[in-house]
Amino acid sequence: MQNAMGFNLHITRSSFIRIKGIRITAPAKSPNTDGIHISRSNNCKIVNTFIGTGDDCISLGQGVVDLSVFKVICGPGHGISVGSLGKYKQEEDVRGFTVTNCTLMGTTNGLRIKTWPGSDPSKASNIVFKNILMRNVENPIIIDQSYGDGDPPSRVQISDIVFENIIGTTTTPVAVNLMCSKRVPCYNVQLNNVQLRTTNGKAISSFCSDAKVGYGGMQSPHPC
């Protein structure tokens, strides 16, 4: 799939979809060219796929249940994103998203969860990012619950999130940035064996706001 004028592939209201061996490309500066967007679907898998676009390589909308992503190469693009969530009224929950053995190269975000301020209540839970290699990635690990700016705080409850065995390089000094909602703080966010370093050898840091975070194994940057 090449040079779409918008989302390259959108899966919605579907079950047991399998995507394997697909190559999706679009210019790095092309707007809203998400590689694969999934919403209101369950028990789907994306395997052995290359995605390089001007927006999210893979993005999740509302109502996604039990999606697995395995051996995906992403770049350029905006990384792998849950959301944005909470933009519309009475959105369905997201739960059961697993991303393993993937590589991100030169993306403007790495692993991201993003929600809109002033949202209706909903949940995003049981999300695992494991065995991820990053090369020259901005914002490697980021939760942004004020996506698009503004008030009041988001009411999308984020919980039971795992980042494990995340290694590689970042072009920005804040490698772990957890900006959760004051209204419904993130809880049970776990970082295990995170080993990131800047491409220029400068200091690296983390930032946490309204997040209950646990740690295990190596941590670079240091915990909040």
C-alpha positions as CSV (number, residue, x, y, z in Angstrom):
1,M,0.0,0.0,0.0
2,Q,1.6,3.3,-1.1
3,N,0.9,7.0,-0.8
4,A,-2.6,7.0,0.5
5,M,-4.4,10.3,0.8
6,G,-5.5,9.4,4.4
7,F,-5.5,6.3,6.6
8,N,-4.0,3.5,4.6
9,L,-5.9,0.7,6.3
10,H,-8.8,1.1,8.7
11,I,-10.4,-1.9,10.4
12,T,-13.6,-1.4,12.3
13,R,-16.5,-3.5,13.6
14,S,-14.5,-6.7,12.9
15,S,-13.3,-9.8,14.6
16,F,-10.4,-12.2,14.1
17,I,-8.7,-10.2,11.4
18,R,-5.1,-11.3,10.5
19,I,-2.6,-8.9,8.8
20,K,0.7,-10.5,7.8
21,G,3.5,-9.5,5.5
22,I,2.1,-6.1,4.5
23,R,4.2,-3.1,3.4
24,I,2.7,0.3,3.9
25,T,4.5,3.5,2.9
26,A,3.8,7.2,2.6
27,P,6.0,10.4,2.8
28,A,7.2,11.3,6.3
29,K,5.4,14.7,6.0
30,S,2.1,13.5,4.7
31,P,-0.7,14.3,7.2
32,N,-3.1,11.8,8.7
33,T,-1.6,8.9,6.8
34,D,-1.9,6.3,9.7
35,G,-0.6,3.0,8.5
36,I,-3.2,0.8,10.2
37,H,-6.0,2.2,12.4
38,I,-8.3,-0.2,14.4
39,S,-11.5,0.6,16.2
40,R,-14.5,-1.3,17.6
41,S,-12.8,-4.7,16.8
42,N,-11.6,-7.7,18.8
43,N,-9.2,-10.6,18.5
44,C,-7.1,-9.1,15.7
45,K,-3.4,-9.7,14.9
46,I,-0.7,-7.7,13.0
47,V,2.4,-9.7,12.2
48,N,5.7,-9.3,10.2
49,T,4.7,-6.0,8.7
50,F,6.6,-2.8,7.7
51,I,5.0,0.6,8.1
52,G,6.6,3.9,7.3
53,T,4.2,6.9,7.0
54,G,3.6,10.5,8.0
55,D,1.4,9.6,11.0
56,D,1.0,6.7,13.5
57,C,2.3,3.4,12.2
58,I,-0.5,1.7,14.2
59,S,-3.2,3.5,16.0
60,L,-6.1,2.3,18.2
61,G,-9.4,4.0,18.5
62,Q,-12.2,3.2,20.9
63,G,-13.6,-0.3,21.4
64,V,-10.5,-2.4,20.6
65,V,-10.3,-5.6,22.6
66,D,-7.4,-8.2,22.4
67,L,-5.2,-6.9,19.7
68,S,-1.6,-8.3,19.3
69,V,1.2,-6.7,17.3
70,F,4.3,-8.9,16.6
71,K,7.5,-8.2,14.6
72,V,6.4,-4.9,13.1
73,I,9.0,-2.4,11.8
74,C,7.8,1.2,12.1
75,G,9.4,4.3,10.7
76,P,9.1,7.1,9.7
77,G,5.9,8.1,11.4
78,H,4.5,8.9,14.8
79,G,5.1,5.5,16.4
80,I,2.6,3.0,17.8
81,S,-0.3,4.8,19.6
82,V,-3.3,3.9,21.8
83,G,-5.6,6.8,20.9
84,S,-6.4,9.4,20.7
85,L,-9.2,8.4,23.0
86,G,-12.0,10.4,24.5
87,K,-12.7,12.8,21.6
88,Y,-16.3,11.7,21.2
89,K,-19.2,11.1,23.6
90,Q,-19.6,7.7,25.3
91,E,-16.6,6.0,23.8
92,E,-16.1,2.3,24.3
93,D,-13.2,1.0,26.4
94,V,-9.9,-0.3,25.1
95,R,-8.4,-3.4,26.8
96,G,-5.9,-6.2,26.0
97,F,-3.3,-4.7,23.6
98,T,0.1,-6.4,23.3
99,V,3.0,-5.2,21.3
100,T,6.1,-7.5,21.2
101,N,9.4,-7.8,19.3
102,C,8.9,-4.6,17.3
103,T,11.4,-2.0,16.0
104,L,10.9,1.8,15.7
105,M,13.3,3.9,13.6
106,G,13.3,7.7,13.4
107,T,9.8,8.1,14.6
108,T,8.5,11.3,16.4
109,N,7.0,9.2,19.2
110,G,7.7,5.6,20.3
111,L,5.1,3.9,22.4
112,R,2.3,6.4,23.1
113,I,-1.1,6.5,24.9
114,K,-3.0,9.7,24.2
115,T,-6.4,11.0,25.4
116,W,-8.3,14.2,25.0
117,P,-9.1,16.6,27.8
118,G,-12.7,17.0,28.9
119,S,-13.6,13.5,27.8
120,D,-16.5,11.3,28.9
121,P,-15.5,8.5,31.3
122,S,-13.9,5.4,29.6
123,K,-10.9,3.0,30.2
124,A,-7.7,1.9,28.6
125,S,-6.2,-1.1,30.4
126,N,-4.1,-4.3,30.2
127,I,-1.6,-2.9,27.6
128,V,1.8,-4.5,27.3
129,F,4.8,-3.2,25.2
130,K,7.6,-5.8,25.4
131,N,11.0,-6.4,23.6
132,I,11.0,-3.1,21.7
133,L,14.1,-1.8,19.9
134,M,14.3,2.0,19.3
135,R,16.7,3.8,17.0
136,N,16.8,7.6,17.0
137,V,13.2,7.9,18.4
138,E,11.7,11.1,19.9
139,N,9.6,10.6,23.0
140,P,10.2,6.9,23.4
141,I,7.7,6.3,26.2
142,I,4.9,8.8,26.5
143,I,1.4,9.0,28.1
144,D,-0.3,12.3,27.1
145,Q,-3.7,12.9,28.8
146,S,-4.0,16.4,27.6
147,Y,-3.7,15.7,23.9
148,G,-4.8,18.7,22.0
149,D,-4.4,20.9,25.1
150,G,-7.2,22.4,27.2
151,D,-9.4,21.7,30.2
152,P,-11.0,20.1,32.1
153,P,-8.9,17.0,32.7
154,S,-9.4,13.8,30.8
155,R,-11.7,11.1,32.3
156,V,-10.1,8.2,30.4
157,Q,-8.8,5.9,33.1
158,I,-5.4,4.4,32.2
159,S,-4.3,1.4,34.2
160,D,-2.3,-1.9,34.1
161,I,0.3,-0.8,31.6
162,V,3.6,-2.6,31.2
163,F,6.8,-1.3,29.4
164,E,9.3,-4.1,29.4
165,N,12.7,-4.6,27.8
166,I,12.7,-1.3,25.9
167,I,16.2,-0.5,24.6
168,G,17.8,1.8,22.1
169,T,18.4,5.5,21.4
170,T,16.4,8.7,21.7
171,T,16.9,12.2,20.2
172,T,15.2,13.9,23.1
173,P,16.4,14.2,26.7
174,V,13.1,13.2,28.4
175,A,12.8,9.6,27.4
176,V,10.0,8.6,29.7
177,N,7.2,11.1,29.9
178,L,4.0,10.1,31.8
179,M,1.6,13.0,31.9
180,C,-1.6,11.5,33.3
181,S,-4.9,13.0,34.3
182,K,-5.5,14.9,37.5
183,R,-9.1,13.7,37.5
184,V,-8.3,10.0,37.1
185,P,-4.5,9.4,37.6
186,C,-2.8,6.5,35.9
187,Y,-2.3,3.5,38.2
188,N,-0.3,0.2,38.0
189,V,2.1,1.5,35.3
190,Q,5.1,-0.8,35.3
191,L,8.5,-0.1,33.8
192,N,10.8,-3.2,33.7
193,N,14.3,-3.1,32.2
194,V,14.2,0.2,30.3
195,Q,17.6,1.0,28.8
196,L,17.6,4.1,26.6
197,R,20.4,6.6,25.9
198,T,20.6,9.8,23.9
199,T,22.2,9.8,20.5
200,N,24.5,12.8,21.4
201,G,25.6,11.3,24.8
202,K,23.9,14.0,26.8
203,A,21.9,13.4,30.0
204,I,18.6,11.6,29.9
205,S,15.6,12.0,32.2
206,S,12.1,11.0,33.0
207,F,9.0,12.9,34.1
208,C,5.8,11.6,35.9
209,S,2.7,13.5,36.8
210,D,-0.4,11.9,38.4
211,A,0.9,8.4,37.8
212,K,1.5,5.5,40.2
213,V,4.5,3.8,38.7
214,G,6.5,0.6,39.7
215,Y,9.9,-0.3,38.5
216,G,12.0,-3.5,38.0
217,G,15.4,-4.3,36.6
218,M,17.6,-1.7,34.8
219,Q,16.3,1.8,34.5
220,S,17.8,4.4,32.1
221,P,16.6,7.1,32.6
222,H,16.4,6.9,36.3
223,P,12.8,6.5,37.8
224,C,10.8,9.7,38.4
